[in-house]
Amino acid sequence: MKTAFFATIILFTAFTTRAQTSFHVQGGIDLGIPVHNLYGTSIGLGVDLTGIYMLSNEAALTGDFGYTALLSKHREDAATNLLPLRIGLRYYPSGNFFVAGKIGAGFISNPGTSSITTTAYSFGLGFNASQRVEIGGSYDGYSKNGSVGLINFRLGYRFN
């Protein structure tokens, strides 16, 4: 966990030292619906922090770190925790609409078992509703000797 935190700090520091005006920081809240190999879970609730470095009006590099708790269908069971650390690309084909893809490391933990490190990936669509508000949806997957996935709906707020 410390490694992921320090990697995130280094990623955001590297982006912000290059260009202050082309770099944006967003915080987001996520609602996830488990769709692949997450049978004991009902819904996912999460938060994320995203850095966006605009390469041009049509393209951007991204880096994100998040936390999602997948709530259990059974009250007595604890939540499954997902922690992605990813980099990615965004393409803006028209104005405020974008398509995005991300890849990186994902950490999955269940209480009572050891956590595992996986390949985390995501692809999705989004729309900048205003200068500060973003709405999006994506498929988020985690793969290692099999895979799990969820459909994620995100509401983001740009801080700068």
C-alpha positions in Angstrom: 0.0 0.0 0.0 2.9 2.4 0.8 4.4 1.7 -2.6 1.1 2.6 -4.4 0.9 5.8 -2.4 4.4 6.9 -3.2 4.0 5.9 -6.9 0.9 8.2 -7.0 2.8 11.1 -5.4 5.6 10.7 -7.9 3.2 10.5 -10.8 1.4 13.7 -9.9 4.6 15.5 -9.1 6.1 14.6 -12.5 3.0 15.9 -14.2 2.7 19.1 -12.3 6.3 20.2 -12.7 6.1 20.0 -16.5 3.2 22.4 -17.2 0.9 24.0 -14.6 -1.7 25.2 -17.1 -2.1 21.9 -19.0 -2.5 19.7 -15.8 -5.8 19.2 -14.0 -6.6 17.3 -10.8 -10.0 15.7 -10.4 -11.7 13.9 -7.5 -14.4 11.5 -8.2 -17.1 9.3 -6.7 -17.9 6.0 -8.3 -20.9 3.6 -8.3 -19.9 0.1 -9.5 -22.1 -2.8 -10.7 -20.3 -6.2 -10.5 -20.7 -8.0 -13.8 -17.9 -10.6 -14.0 -16.9 -13.2 -11.4 -18.0 -11.1 -8.4 -20.9 -13.4 -7.4 -20.9 -12.6 -3.6 -21.0 -8.8 -4.1 -24.0 -6.5 -4.6 -22.7 -3.0 -5.4 -19.5 -1.0 -5.4 -18.9 2.4 -3.8 -15.7 4.3 -4.4 -13.6 7.4 -4.7 -10.7 8.3 -6.9 -8.1 10.9 -7.6 -7.2 11.6 -11.3 -4.4 13.6 -12.9 -5.0 14.8 -16.5 -2.2 16.2 -18.6 -3.5 17.8 -21.8 -1.2 17.0 -24.8 -3.4 18.9 -27.2 -7.1 19.8 -27.6 -7.8 16.2 -28.6 -5.5 14.1 -26.4 -4.5 13.7 -22.8 -2.4 11.5 -20.6 -4.0 10.4 -17.3 -3.0 8.8 -14.1 -5.4 7.7 -11.4 -5.5 6.0 -8.0 -8.8 4.9 -6.4 -10.5 2.8 -3.8 -13.7 0.8 -4.3 -15.5 -1.2 -1.7 -17.6 -4.0 -3.2 -20.4 -4.6 -0.6 -21.3 -8.2 0.2 -24.7 -9.6 -0.5 -24.6 -11.1 3.0 -24.6 -8.7 6.0 -22.1 -10.8 8.0 -19.4 -10.8 5.3 -17.0 -7.9 4.9 -16.5 -5.9 1.7 -14.0 -6.8 -1.1 -11.6 -3.9 -1.6 -10.3 -2.8 -5.0 -7.3 -0.4 -5.3 -6.3 0.5 -8.9 -3.2 2.5 -9.8 -3.3 3.2 -13.6 -2.1 5.4 -16.4 -4.0 6.0 -19.6 -5.0 8.0 -22.6 -8.0 10.1 -23.4 -9.1 11.1 -26.9 -11.6 13.9 -27.4 -13.3 13.4 -30.8 -15.6 16.3 -30.4 -15.6 19.1 -27.8 -16.4 17.8 -24.4 -17.0 14.1 -25.2 -14.1 11.7 -24.7 -13.1 8.0 -24.9 -10.5 6.6 -22.6 -8.4 3.6 -21.8 -6.2 2.9 -18.8 -3.9 0.1 -17.6 -1.8 -0.5 -14.5 -1.7 -2.4 -11.3 -4.7 -3.4 -9.2 -4.8 -4.6 -5.6 -7.6 -6.8 -4.4 -8.1 -7.6 -0.7 -10.7 -9.6 1.1 -10.8 -9.7 5.0 -9.2 -12.9 6.2 -7.2 -13.5 3.1 -4.0 -12.0 1.7 -4.3 -9.3 -0.9 -3.3 -10.0 -4.5 -1.7 -7.8 -7.2 -3.4 -7.9 -10.6 -3.3 -6.2 -13.9 -6.0 -3.4 -13.8 -7.5 -2.1 -17.0 -10.4 0.2 -17.9 -12.1 1.5 -21.0 -14.9 3.9 -21.2 -16.7 7.1 -22.2 -17.2 10.5 -20.6 -18.5 13.9 -21.0 -17.4 17.2 -19.5 -20.7 18.7 -18.4 -19.0 22.0 -17.4 -15.6 23.4 -16.7 -15.5 21.5 -13.4 -17.9 18.6 -13.6 -17.4 15.3 -15.5 -19.8 12.4 -16.0 -18.6 9.0 -17.3 -18.9 5.3 -17.5 -16.4 2.5 -17.9 -15.7 -1.2 -17.7 -13.1 -1.8 -15.0 -11.3 -5.2 -15.0 -8.8 -6.9 -12.8 -6.9 -9.9 -14.2 -4.6 -12.6 -12.7 -5.3 -16.3 -13.3 -8.8 -15.3 -14.3 -10.5 -12.0 -14.2 -13.2 -9.9 -12.4 -15.0 -6.8 -13.6 -17.5 -4.2 -13.0 -19.4 -1.5 -14.8 -18.5 1.8 -13.2 -20.4 5.1 -13.2 -18.3 8.2 -12.2 -19.0 11.8 -11.2 -15.9 13.8 -11.2 -15.0 17.3 -10.0 -12.0 19.3 -11.3 -10.1 21.2 -8.6 -8.0 23.4 -10.7 
